[in-house]
Amino acid sequence: MCGITGFIDQHRRLNDPDSLLHAMNNALEYRGPDGQGIWIDKQTLVGLAHRRLSIIDLSSDGRQPMVSSSQRYVISYNGEVYNFKILRTELEKLGHVFRGSSDTEIILEAIETWGLESALSRFIGMFAFALWDTHQHKLHLVRDRLGIKPLYYGEINGVFVFASELKAIRAFSGFEQPINRDSIALLLRHGYIPAPYSIYQGVNKLQPGHILSLSIDNDKKLAYEKNIYWSAFAVAERGVNNQFIGKPEEAVEQLDQLLQESVKLRMLADVPIGAFLSGGIDSSITTALMQTHSSKPIKTFSIGFHEDSYNEAEYAKAISQHLGTDHTELYVSSDEAMAVIPKLHALYDEPFSDPSQIPTYLVSELTRKHVTVSLSGDGGDELFYGYSRYFFAQRIWNKIGWIPPKLRVALGHIISTNLLCNFTKVRLISEVLSVTNQDDFYHRVVSAWKKPADIVIGANEPLTALTGCSRKVQLKELSQRMMFFDLISYLPDDILVKVDRASMGVSLEARVPLIDHRIVEFAWRLPQSLKYRNRQGKWILRQVLYRYVPEELVERPKKGFGVPIDSWLRGPMRDWAEELLDEKRLYNEGYFYPKPIRKKWLEHLAGKHDWSHYLWRVLMFQAWLEQNSY
């Protein structure tokens, strides 16, 4: 696990490219504290840099940027290809000789042997890398299938730059990119800025499963070409058109085998390894399978809160005791949790407002004191019908979907203009009735501010994968469509961002076995009846878990991994929030119309409504802006 950065200075605008590359690389030091390296092609002025967190092959043979044995390719790579030993055996049979034992060397020789896209189809893992082809003068930027590892890119002052995080791009000489107001609107709606957008104009995120190739022509101009090597659209459509037809117990057995192989692969490391354990379905199954493949107790970690409604540490401890893990838990006070907030702008680089970022950082910080790698249970909800909004939305749609769209919208408008709309439930009904189709319904369900462009001055909310810029996948049930949209947006742009930044912020590698691409493909072949039964999701995951953990230890209402932001804003965080939401300040900064924000803030303080999800998005932008203005 590492950090990567680099540039293409085809017009030779940089006076001291070596020093600049070092400065960009040093901005990512915490992603790779164990070493660094740079490589520059003096002829084309292509520069690659790398910060190393040593996980596999701790020797100098694993140092990057790394040049292939033929000298054709140079790579700067972040991530892990877990099946590299299998690929190494294949390549050795073809006559390849390796100098070290790193997966980086295997990646280079696999690309050399099979070509880039063919090699990618063989990789099982998480990765983002830059590959320079010295023969064709092409730079390939590649991101893994699910978007586990980040990669940003853009042109700054006529120079193409890329990096694992925005802070390395901000370190580029003369960086003064304006804030993207359209992205602020996306933040207010979703709580994150979905790919391909970033908080800055002219800087984008590479989307999951994509290759961005840049070539330098004879006139020193860059030609861009973007290709998809793995498509979630294609996976979902193939899955629903090729449904699993075996018995339920056969599906359970297949999933068990897939999960075991995925977990076992992700336990490969030359450093200490552990697991996040919350006591929920996903982390429990990950931990249980790790313990079956370990001859000694694995190390597990959990964070506890003194507020009962947010605390799951007692459940994690019960699971640990049953499995016999070496468990460490830390109970934190609200003051300790809130002390993380000033660190968030540096961790996330752009505004990000999932409040569970706070406990995720705390458990990462705890874990890093004991191990260098930790497995996480993220991804099970999006694949196996885990969120309550799937049930809620499907039930509501079944009741209103038959109403003609025009009539439904009219009814919603009538209710919204009625005085009764002051009541929360009535307001929600009016919002739901106002949707025109299933996709619009999903958009409303996952949105906080429903018309964010009316809150952000000068913003026009852009299209995203959720609003029509991609072709529509052919899924009939609303709950299926919701899981699909979560897979292509909420999972990579929220959940995986949260885990990557929180863990890498303390130099910890987090691995996510539940979203091995083979499990994702299998999950989409499963009929809904194997995911949702008796008004309960994750049916098939539960059946696998019951093989290792008694049912009574895991069957309880889902709490989620959050913190009481709503009460904190009315109490210990009130002065901090009031300063950031000051009407005069909002007006002078010029990003928000103050009136609707102040209205929600005052209603929240008075206890009339819980507007914490709305306000936290504004607050995270305000806190970020305070530290990142120039």
C-alpha positions as CSV (number, residue, x, y, z in Angstrom):
1,M,0.0,0.0,0.0
2,C,1.5,3.2,-1.1
3,G,1.1,6.6,-2.6
4,I,1.9,7.5,-6.3
5,T,2.2,10.7,-8.2
6,G,3.8,12.1,-11.3
7,F,3.5,14.3,-14.4
8,I,4.0,14.7,-18.2
9,D,5.8,18.0,-19.0
10,Q,5.8,17.6,-22.7
11,H,6.3,21.3,-23.3
12,R,9.2,21.5,-20.8
13,R,7.6,24.2,-18.7
14,L,9.2,23.1,-15.4
15,N,12.5,24.6,-14.3
16,D,13.4,21.9,-11.7
17,P,11.3,18.8,-12.4
18,D,13.3,16.6,-9.9
19,S,12.7,18.9,-7.0
20,L,9.0,19.4,-7.9
21,L,8.5,15.6,-8.1
22,H,10.1,15.1,-4.7
23,A,7.8,17.8,-3.2
24,M,4.7,16.2,-4.7
25,N,5.9,12.8,-3.4
26,N,6.6,14.0,0.1
27,A,3.0,15.3,0.4
28,L,2.0,11.6,0.4
29,E,4.6,10.5,3.1
30,Y,2.0,9.0,5.5
31,R,0.8,6.7,2.7
32,G,4.3,5.3,2.4
33,P,6.6,6.0,5.3
34,D,9.0,3.2,4.6
35,G,10.7,4.6,1.5
36,Q,10.4,6.7,-1.6
37,G,11.7,6.9,-5.1
38,I,11.4,9.0,-8.3
39,W,12.0,8.2,-12.0
40,I,12.2,10.8,-14.8
41,D,12.5,10.2,-18.5
42,K,14.7,13.2,-19.4
43,Q,13.8,13.0,-23.1
44,T,10.0,13.2,-22.8
45,L,10.0,14.7,-19.2
46,V,7.7,12.1,-17.9
47,G,8.1,11.7,-14.1
48,L,6.9,9.0,-11.8
49,A,7.2,9.0,-8.0
50,H,6.3,6.5,-5.3
51,R,6.0,6.4,-1.5
52,R,6.3,2.9,0.0
53,L,4.5,1.2,2.8
54,S,6.3,-2.1,2.8
55,I,3.9,-5.1,3.0
56,I,5.3,-7.7,0.6
57,D,9.0,-8.2,-0.1
58,L,10.4,-5.7,2.4
59,S,13.8,-5.7,0.7
60,S,15.1,-3.1,-1.8
61,D,13.9,-5.5,-4.6
62,G,10.4,-4.2,-4.1
63,R,11.4,-0.5,-4.5
64,Q,9.5,1.7,-6.9
65,P,9.2,3.2,-9.5
66,M,10.2,-0.2,-11.0
67,V,11.4,-0.8,-14.5
68,S,10.5,-4.1,-16.3
69,S,13.2,-6.6,-17.2
70,S,13.0,-5.5,-20.9
71,Q,13.3,-1.8,-19.9
72,R,10.1,-1.1,-21.8
73,Y,7.7,-0.4,-18.9
74,V,8.1,1.7,-15.8
75,I,5.5,1.5,-13.0
76,S,4.5,3.4,-9.9
77,Y,1.9,1.3,-8.2
78,N,-0.4,1.5,-5.1
79,G,-2.2,-1.5,-3.9
80,E,-1.9,-5.3,-3.9
81,V,-2.4,-8.0,-6.5
82,Y,-3.2,-10.9,-4.1
83,N,-2.8,-13.8,-6.6
84,F,0.6,-12.7,-7.7
85,K,2.2,-16.0,-6.6
86,I,-0.1,-17.9,-9.0
87,L,0.8,-15.5,-11.8
88,R,4.5,-15.8,-10.9
89,T,4.3,-19.6,-11.4
90,E,2.6,-19.1,-14.8
91,L,5.3,-16.6,-15.9
92,E,8.2,-18.8,-14.7
93,K,6.9,-21.6,-16.8
94,L,7.1,-19.2,-19.8
95,G,10.8,-18.6,-18.9
96,H,10.7,-15.4,-16.8
97,V,13.3,-15.0,-14.1
98,F,12.5,-12.7,-11.1
99,R,15.0,-10.8,-9.0
100,G,12.7,-10.3,-6.0
101,S,9.4,-11.5,-4.5
102,S,7.2,-8.5,-4.9
103,D,3.9,-8.4,-6.6
104,T,5.0,-5.2,-8.5
105,E,7.5,-7.2,-10.5
106,I,4.8,-9.7,-11.4
107,I,2.5,-6.9,-12.6
108,L,5.2,-5.6,-14.9
109,E,6.1,-9.0,-16.4
110,A,2.4,-10.0,-16.7
111,I,1.8,-6.8,-18.8
112,E,4.9,-7.4,-20.8
113,T,3.7,-11.0,-21.6
114,W,0.0,-10.7,-22.0
115,G,-0.6,-7.0,-22.7
116,L,-2.2,-4.5,-20.3
117,E,-5.9,-5.4,-20.5
118,S,-5.3,-9.2,-20.6
119,A,-3.1,-8.9,-17.6
120,L,-5.7,-6.8,-15.7
121,S,-8.3,-9.5,-16.3
122,R,-6.0,-11.9,-14.4
123,F,-5.3,-9.6,-11.4
124,I,-7.3,-10.2,-8.2
125,G,-6.8,-7.2,-6.0
126,M,-7.0,-3.5,-5.3
127,F,-4.7,-1.1,-7.2
128,A,-4.2,2.2,-8.9
129,F,-1.0,2.6,-11.0
130,A,0.7,4.7,-13.6
131,L,2.5,2.7,-16.3
132,W,4.9,4.4,-18.7
133,D,5.5,2.6,-22.1
134,T,8.9,3.8,-23.3
135,H,8.4,2.3,-26.7
136,Q,5.0,3.9,-27.6
137,H,5.5,7.0,-25.4
138,K,2.2,6.3,-23.7
139,L,1.2,6.8,-20.0
140,H,-1.5,4.5,-18.8
141,L,-3.4,5.3,-15.6
142,V,-5.3,2.3,-14.2
143,R,-7.8,2.0,-11.3
144,D,-9.1,-1.3,-9.9
145,R,-12.5,-2.7,-10.8
146,L,-14.4,-1.5,-7.7
147,G,-12.5,1.7,-7.0
148,I,-10.8,0.6,-3.8
149,K,-7.7,2.7,-4.5
150,P,-7.9,6.4,-5.5
151,L,-6.4,8.2,-8.5
152,Y,-6.8,11.9,-9.4
153,Y,-5.5,13.6,-12.6
154,G,-5.7,16.9,-14.4
155,E,-3.8,19.6,-16.2
156,I,-2.1,22.3,-14.1
157,N,-0.5,25.2,-16.0
158,G,-0.2,23.1,-19.1
159,V,1.4,20.1,-17.4
160,F,-0.5,16.8,-16.9
161,V,-0.4,15.6,-13.3
162,F,-1.7,12.7,-11.4
163,A,-1.6,11.4,-7.8
164,S,-3.2,9.1,-5.2
165,E,-4.5,12.2,-3.3
166,L,-5.2,15.8,-4.1
167,K,-2.6,17.0,-1.6
168,A,0.2,15.9,-4.0
169,I,-1.5,17.8,-6.9
170,R,-1.9,20.8,-4.7
171,A,1.9,20.6,-4.1
172,F,2.5,21.2,-7.8
173,S,4.1,24.5,-8.6
174,G,1.6,27.3,-9.2
175,F,-1.5,25.3,-8.3
176,E,-4.4,27.7,-8.1
177,Q,-7.3,25.7,-9.4
178,P,-10.7,27.4,-8.6
179,I,-13.2,25.5,-6.5
180,N,-15.8,23.7,-8.5
181,R,-19.1,25.1,-7.3
182,D,-21.0,22.3,-9.2
183,S,-19.1,19.8,-7.0
184,I,-20.3,21.6,-3.9
185,A,-23.9,21.0,-5.0
186,L,-23.0,17.3,-5.4
187,L,-21.6,17.3,-1.9
188,L,-24.7,18.7,-0.4
189,R,-26.8,16.1,-2.1
190,H,-24.7,13.0,-1.5
191,G,-22.3,13.8,1.3
192,Y,-19.4,13.1,-1.1
193,I,-18.3,14.2,-4.5
194,P,-18.8,11.4,-7.0
195,A,-16.3,10.5,-9.7
196,P,-15.3,11.8,-12.1
197,Y,-15.6,15.2,-10.3
198,S,-13.4,16.7,-7.6
199,I,-13.6,19.8,-5.5
200,Y,-11.3,21.6,-8.0
201,Q,-12.0,22.6,-11.5
202,G,-9.8,20.8,-14.0
203,V,-9.0,17.9,-11.6
204,N,-10.9,14.6,-11.9
205,K,-11.0,11.2,-10.3
206,L,-10.4,8.2,-12.6
207,Q,-13.5,6.0,-12.4
208,P,-13.3,2.4,-11.2
209,G,-12.5,-0.2,-13.8
210,H,-11.1,2.4,-16.2
211,I,-7.8,2.9,-18.1
212,L,-6.8,6.5,-19.1
213,S,-4.1,6.4,-21.7
214,L,-2.2,9.5,-22.8
215,S,0.2,9.7,-25.8
216,I,2.4,12.5,-26.9
217,D,2.1,13.3,-30.6
218,N,4.8,14.9,-32.8
219,D,3.5,18.4,-31.9
220,K,4.0,17.7,-28.2
221,K,0.2,17.5,-27.7
222,L,-1.4,15.0,-25.4
223,A,-4.0,12.7,-26.8
224,Y,-6.4,11.2,-24.3
225,E,-8.1,7.8,-24.6
226,K,-10.3,6.3,-21.9
227,N,-11.3,2.6,-21.9
228,I,-13.4,0.4,-19.5
229,Y,-11.8,-3.0,-18.8
230,W,-14.4,-4.1,-16.2
231,S,-18.0,-2.8,-16.2
232,A,-20.4,-2.9,-13.3
233,F,-23.2,-2.4,-15.8
234,A,-22.1,-5.5,-17.7
235,V,-21.7,-7.5,-14.5
236,A,-25.2,-6.6,-13.3
237,E,-26.9,-7.3,-16.6
238,R,-25.1,-10.7,-17.1
239,G,-26.0,-11.6,-13.6
240,V,-29.7,-11.0,-13.8
241,N,-29.8,-12.7,-17.2
242,N,-27.9,-15.7,-16.0
243,Q,-29.4,-16.3,-12.5
244,F,-28.1,-19.0,-10.2
245,I,-30.5,-22.0,-10.5
246,G,-29.1,-24.4,-7.9
247,K,-30.5,-25.2,-4.5
248,P,-30.1,-22.6,-1.7
249,E,-27.7,-24.8,0.1
250,E,-25.5,-25.1,-3.0
251,A,-25.4,-21.3,-3.3
252,V,-24.4,-21.0,0.4
253,E,-21.6,-23.5,-0.2
254,Q,-20.3,-21.7,-3.3
255,L,-20.4,-18.3,-1.5
256,D,-18.6,-19.9,1.5
257,Q,-15.8,-21.2,-0.8
258,L,-15.5,-17.8,-2.6
259,L,-15.3,-16.0,0.7
260,Q,-12.7,-18.4,2.1
261,E,-10.5,-18.0,-0.9
262,S,-10.9,-14.2,-0.9
263,V,-10.0,-13.9,2.8
264,K,-7.1,-16.3,2.6
265,L,-5.6,-14.4,-0.3
266,R,-5.9,-11.2,1.6
267,M,-4.1,-12.6,4.6
268,L,-0.8,-12.8,2.6
269,A,1.7,-10.3,4.0
270,D,5.2,-10.1,5.4
271,V,4.1,-7.8,8.2
272,P,1.6,-8.3,11.2
273,I,-2.1,-8.5,10.1
274,G,-5.4,-8.1,11.9
275,A,-9.1,-7.3,11.4
276,F,-11.6,-4.6,12.2
277,L,-14.4,-6.2,14.2
278,S,-17.6,-4.4,14.9
279,G,-19.7,-7.4,15.7
280,G,-21.9,-7.0,12.6
281,I,-22.5,-9.6,9.9
282,D,-19.8,-8.4,7.5
283,S,-16.9,-7.9,9.9
284,S,-17.9,-11.1,11.8
285,I,-17.8,-13.3,8.7
286,T,-14.4,-11.8,7.7
287,T,-13.0,-12.4,11.1
288,A,-14.4,-15.9,11.3
289,L,-12.9,-16.9,8.0
290,M,-9.5,-15.4,8.9
291,Q,-9.5,-17.4,12.1
292,T,-10.1,-20.6,10.3
293,H,-7.0,-20.0,8.2
294,S,-4.8,-19.0,11.1
295,S,-3.0,-21.4,13.4
296,K,-2.9,-18.7,16.2
297,P,-5.5,-16.1,17.4
298,I,-5.8,-13.3,14.9
299,K,-5.7,-9.8,16.2
300,T,-9.0,-8.0,16.2
301,F,-9.9,-4.4,17.0
302,S,-13.0,-2.4,17.8
303,I,-14.0,1.0,19.1
304,G,-16.7,1.5,21.7
305,F,-18.8,4.5,22.7
306,H,-20.4,5.3,26.0
307,E,-23.7,6.2,24.2
308,D,-25.6,2.9,24.1
309,S,-27.4,3.7,20.9
310,Y,-24.0,3.9,19.0
311,N,-22.0,1.3,20.8
312,E,-21.4,-2.1,19.3
313,A,-18.2,-3.0,21.1
314,E,-20.0,-5.4,23.4
315,Y,-21.2,-7.4,20.4
316,A,-17.7,-7.4,18.9
317,K,-16.3,-8.7,22.2
318,A,-18.8,-11.6,22.2
319,I,-17.8,-12.6,18.7
320,S,-14.2,-12.4,19.6
321,Q,-14.6,-14.6,22.6
322,H,-16.4,-17.2,20.6
323,L,-13.8,-17.3,17.8
324,G,-10.9,-17.0,20.2
325,T,-9.3,-13.9,18.7
326,D,-6.7,-11.7,20.4
327,H,-9.1,-8.7,20.8
328,T,-8.3,-5.1,21.6
329,E,-11.1,-2.6,22.2
330,L,-11.0,1.1,23.1
331,Y,-13.8,3.1,24.5
332,V,-13.7,6.7,23.5
333,S,-15.4,9.7,24.9
334,S,-17.3,12.3,22.8
335,D,-14.4,14.7,23.4
336,E,-11.9,12.2,22.0
337,A,-14.1,11.6,19.0
338,M,-14.6,15.2,18.3
339,A,-10.9,15.8,18.5
340,V,-10.6,14.0,15.2
341,I,-12.6,16.6,13.4
342,P,-9.8,19.1,12.9
343,K,-7.8,16.3,11.2
344,L,-10.5,15.5,8.6
345,H,-9.6,18.3,6.1
346,A,-6.1,17.0,5.9
347,L,-7.1,13.3,5.7
348,Y,-9.7,13.7,3.0
349,D,-8.3,16.6,0.9
350,E,-11.7,17.5,-0.3
351,P,-15.0,18.0,1.6
352,F,-16.3,14.6,2.7
353,S,-19.2,14.3,5.1
354,D,-19.9,10.8,6.2
355,P,-19.9,11.1,10.0
356,S,-18.7,7.5,10.3
357,Q,-15.3,8.8,9.1
358,I,-14.7,9.7,12.7
359,P,-14.9,6.2,14.3
360,T,-13.3,4.7,11.1
361,Y,-10.2,6.9,11.8
362,L,-10.2,6.0,15.5
363,V,-10.3,2.2,14.9
364,S,-7.6,2.6,12.2
365,E,-5.4,4.6,14.7
366,L,-5.9,1.9,17.3
367,T,-5.2,-0.9,14.9
368,R,-2.0,0.6,13.5
369,K,-0.4,0.5,17.0
370,H,-0.5,-3.3,16.7
371,V,-0.4,-4.3,13.0
372,T,0.3,-2.9,9.5
373,V,-2.5,-4.6,7.6
374,S,-6.2,-5.0,8.6
375,L,-9.1,-6.7,6.9
376,S,-12.4,-4.8,6.8
377,G,-15.9,-6.1,6.2
378,D,-17.1,-3.3,3.9
379,G,-19.2,-4.1,0.8
380,G,-21.6,-6.7,2.1
381,D,-24.5,-4.2,2.4
382,E,-24.3,-3.1,-1.2
383,L,-24.1,-6.7,-2.6
384,F,-26.5,-8.6,-0.3
385,Y,-29.4,-6.3,0.4
386,G,-28.1,-5.0,3.7
387,Y,-29.5,-1.4,3.9
388,S,-32.9,-0.7,5.4
389,R,-33.5,1.8,2.6
390,Y,-33.8,-1.1,0.1
391,F,-36.8,-2.5,2.1
392,F,-38.4,0.9,2.7
393,A,-38.1,2.0,-0.9
394,Q,-39.4,-1.2,-2.4
395,R,-42.4,-1.3,-0.1
396,I,-43.3,2.3,-0.8
397,W,-42.8,1.9,-4.6
398,N,-45.0,-1.2,-4.6
399,K,-47.8,1.0,-3.2
400,I,-47.3,4.1,-5.4
401,G,-45.7,2.8,-8.5
402,W,-49.0,2.0,-10.2
403,I,-50.1,5.7,-10.0
404,P,-49.5,7.5,-13.3
405,P,-46.4,9.7,-13.0
406,K,-48.2,13.0,-13.7
407,L,-50.9,12.3,-11.2
408,R,-48.3,11.2,-8.6
409,V,-46.4,14.5,-9.1
410,A,-49.5,16.5,-8.8
411,L,-50.5,14.8,-5.5
412,G,-47.0,15.4,-4.2
413,H,-47.3,19.1,-5.1
414,I,-50.6,19.4,-3.3
415,I,-49.3,17.8,-0.1
416,S,-46.1,19.9,-0.2
417,T,-48.1,23.2,-0.3
418,N,-50.3,22.1,2.5
419,L,-49.6,23.3,6.1
420,L,-49.4,19.6,7.1
421,C,-46.1,19.5,5.3
422,N,-44.5,20.8,8.5
423,F,-44.8,17.3,9.8
424,T,-41.7,15.2,8.9
425,K,-43.7,12.1,7.8
426,V,-46.1,14.1,5.6
427,R,-43.1,15.9,4.1
428,L,-41.4,12.6,3.2
429,I,-44.6,11.3,1.6
430,S,-44.8,14.5,-0.6
431,E,-41.2,14.0,-1.7
432,V,-41.7,10.4,-2.6
433,L,-44.9,11.1,-4.5
434,S,-43.2,13.7,-6.5
435,V,-40.8,11.3,-8.2
436,T,-41.4,10.3,-11.8
437,N,-39.6,7.0,-12.0
438,Q,-37.5,4.4,-10.0
439,D,-34.2,6.1,-10.6
440,D,-35.6,9.4,-9.4
441,F,-37.0,7.7,-6.3
442,Y,-33.5,6.4,-5.5
443,H,-32.0,9.8,-6.0
444,R,-34.5,11.3,-3.5
445,V,-33.9,8.6,-0.9
446,V,-30.1,9.1,-0.9
447,S,-30.2,12.9,-1.1
448,A,-30.0,15.3,1.8
449,W,-30.5,18.7,0.2
450,K,-33.0,18.0,-2.6
451,K,-32.2,21.0,-4.7
452,P,-28.6,21.8,-3.8
453,A,-28.0,24.1,-6.8
454,D,-30.5,26.5,-5.1
455,I,-28.2,26.6,-2.0
456,V,-24.8,26.9,-3.8
457,I,-24.3,30.3,-5.5
458,G,-23.5,29.9,-9.2
459,A,-23.8,26.1,-9.2
460,N,-25.3,23.9,-11.9
461,E,-25.5,20.3,-10.6
462,P,-23.8,18.1,-13.2
463,L,-24.8,14.7,-14.4
464,T,-23.5,11.7,-12.6
465,A,-23.7,7.9,-13.0
466,L,-27.0,8.2,-11.0
467,T,-28.6,10.9,-13.1
468,G,-28.3,9.7,-16.7
469,C,-24.7,10.3,-17.9
470,S,-24.3,6.5,-18.2
471,R,-26.6,4.1,-20.0
472,K,-29.3,2.6,-17.8
473,V,-28.9,-0.9,-16.6
474,Q,-31.8,-3.2,-17.2
475,L,-33.0,-4.0,-13.7
476,K,-36.8,-4.2,-13.0
477,E,-37.0,-4.2,-9.2
478,L,-36.3,-0.9,-7.5
479,S,-34.3,-2.6,-4.8
480,Q,-32.0,-4.1,-7.4
481,R,-31.5,-0.8,-9.0
482,M,-30.7,0.8,-5.7
483,M,-28.0,-1.8,-5.0
484,F,-26.6,-1.3,-8.4
485,F,-26.4,2.5,-8.0
486,D,-24.8,2.0,-4.6
487,L,-22.2,-0.3,-6.2
488,I,-21.2,2.3,-8.8
489,S,-21.3,5.5,-6.6
490,Y,-21.9,5.2,-2.8
491,L,-19.5,2.2,-2.4
492,P,-16.5,3.7,-4.3
493,D,-17.1,7.4,-3.6
494,D,-18.1,7.2,0.1
495,I,-17.4,3.9,1.8
496,L,-14.1,3.1,0.2
497,V,-12.9,6.7,0.3
498,K,-13.7,6.7,4.0
499,V,-11.7,3.5,4.7
500,D,-8.8,4.4,2.4
501,R,-8.1,7.9,3.8
502,A,-8.7,6.9,7.4
503,S,-6.4,3.9,7.3
504,M,-3.7,5.4,5.1
505,G,-3.8,8.5,7.3
506,V,-2.1,6.3,10.0
507,S,-0.1,4.2,7.5
508,L,-2.3,1.2,7.8
509,E,-3.3,-1.0,4.8
510,A,-7.0,-1.9,4.8
511,R,-8.2,-4.9,2.7
512,V,-11.8,-5.6,1.8
513,P,-12.4,-9.2,0.9
514,L,-16.1,-9.0,0.5
515,I,-15.7,-7.0,-2.7
516,D,-13.4,-9.4,-4.5
517,H,-14.7,-9.0,-8.1
518,R,-15.5,-12.7,-8.3
519,I,-17.8,-12.3,-5.2
520,V,-19.4,-9.3,-6.8
521,E,-20.1,-11.2,-10.0
522,F,-21.5,-14.2,-8.1
523,A,-23.7,-11.9,-5.9
524,W,-25.3,-10.4,-9.0
525,R,-26.2,-13.9,-10.2
526,L,-28.1,-14.6,-7.0
527,P,-31.9,-14.2,-7.1
528,Q,-33.4,-11.7,-4.6
529,S,-34.9,-14.6,-2.6
530,L,-31.4,-15.7,-1.6
531,K,-30.5,-12.2,-0.3
532,Y,-33.8,-11.1,1.2
533,R,-36.1,-13.4,3.2
534,N,-38.6,-12.8,6.0
535,R,-38.2,-9.1,5.9
536,Q,-34.5,-9.5,6.5
537,G,-31.5,-8.9,4.2
538,K,-28.2,-10.7,3.8
539,W,-29.9,-14.1,4.0
540,I,-27.2,-16.0,2.2
541,L,-24.4,-14.2,4.1
542,R,-26.0,-15.1,7.4
543,Q,-26.2,-18.7,6.4
544,V,-22.5,-18.7,5.7
545,L,-21.8,-16.9,9.0
546,Y,-23.9,-19.4,11.0
547,R,-21.4,-22.1,10.0
548,Y,-18.8,-20.3,12.2
549,V,-20.7,-18.2,14.7
550,P,-24.0,-19.0,16.6
551,E,-27.0,-17.2,15.3
552,E,-27.9,-15.6,18.6
553,L,-24.5,-13.8,18.7
554,V,-25.2,-11.8,15.5
555,E,-29.0,-11.5,15.2
556,R,-29.9,-8.0,16.5
557,P,-31.0,-4.6,15.0
558,K,-28.4,-3.0,12.8
559,K,-26.8,0.1,14.5
560,G,-24.4,1.3,11.9
561,F,-20.9,2.7,12.5
562,G,-21.7,6.3,13.4
563,V,-21.5,9.0,16.0
564,P,-24.3,11.2,17.5
565,I,-23.7,14.3,15.4
566,D,-27.2,15.5,15.9
567,S,-26.8,15.9,19.7
568,W,-23.2,17.1,19.4
569,L,-24.3,20.0,17.2
570,R,-26.7,21.1,19.9
571,G,-24.2,20.6,22.6
572,P,-20.4,20.5,22.6
573,M,-20.0,21.4,18.9
574,R,-22.4,24.2,18.9
575,D,-19.9,27.1,19.1
576,W,-17.7,25.5,16.4
577,A,-20.7,25.1,14.1
578,E,-22.1,28.5,14.8
579,E,-18.8,30.1,13.8
580,L,-18.7,28.2,10.5
581,L,-22.4,28.9,9.8
582,D,-22.4,32.5,10.8
583,E,-24.6,34.4,8.3
584,K,-22.2,37.2,7.7
585,R,-19.4,34.7,7.1
586,L,-21.4,32.7,4.6
587,Y,-22.4,35.9,2.8
588,N,-18.8,37.1,2.6
589,E,-17.3,33.8,1.4
590,G,-19.8,33.8,-1.4
591,Y,-20.4,30.0,-1.8
592,F,-23.8,29.6,-0.1
593,Y,-27.1,31.4,0.1
594,P,-27.2,31.9,3.9
595,K,-30.9,32.0,4.5
596,P,-31.9,28.3,4.0
597,I,-28.8,27.1,5.9
598,R,-29.5,29.4,8.8
599,K,-33.1,28.3,8.9
600,K,-32.2,24.7,9.3
601,W,-29.5,25.5,11.8
602,L,-31.9,27.4,14.1
603,E,-34.6,24.7,13.7
604,H,-32.0,22.0,14.6
605,L,-30.9,24.0,17.7
606,A,-34.5,24.4,18.8
607,G,-35.1,20.6,18.4
608,K,-37.8,21.1,15.8
609,H,-36.1,18.8,13.3
610,D,-32.9,16.7,13.1
611,W,-31.1,18.5,10.2
612,S,-27.7,17.1,11.2
613,H,-27.2,15.3,7.9
614,Y,-27.9,18.5,6.0
615,L,-25.8,20.7,8.2
616,W,-22.8,18.3,8.4
617,R,-22.4,18.6,4.7
618,V,-22.2,22.3,4.8
619,L,-20.0,22.2,7.9
620,M,-17.5,19.9,6.3
621,F,-17.2,22.2,3.3
622,Q,-16.8,25.2,5.6
623,A,-14.1,23.5,7.7
624,W,-12.3,22.4,4.6
625,L,-12.5,25.9,3.0
626,E,-11.0,27.4,6.2
627,Q,-7.9,25.3,5.8
628,N,-7.6,25.2,2.0
629,S,-8.3,28.8,0.8
630,Y,-5.5,30.5,-1.1
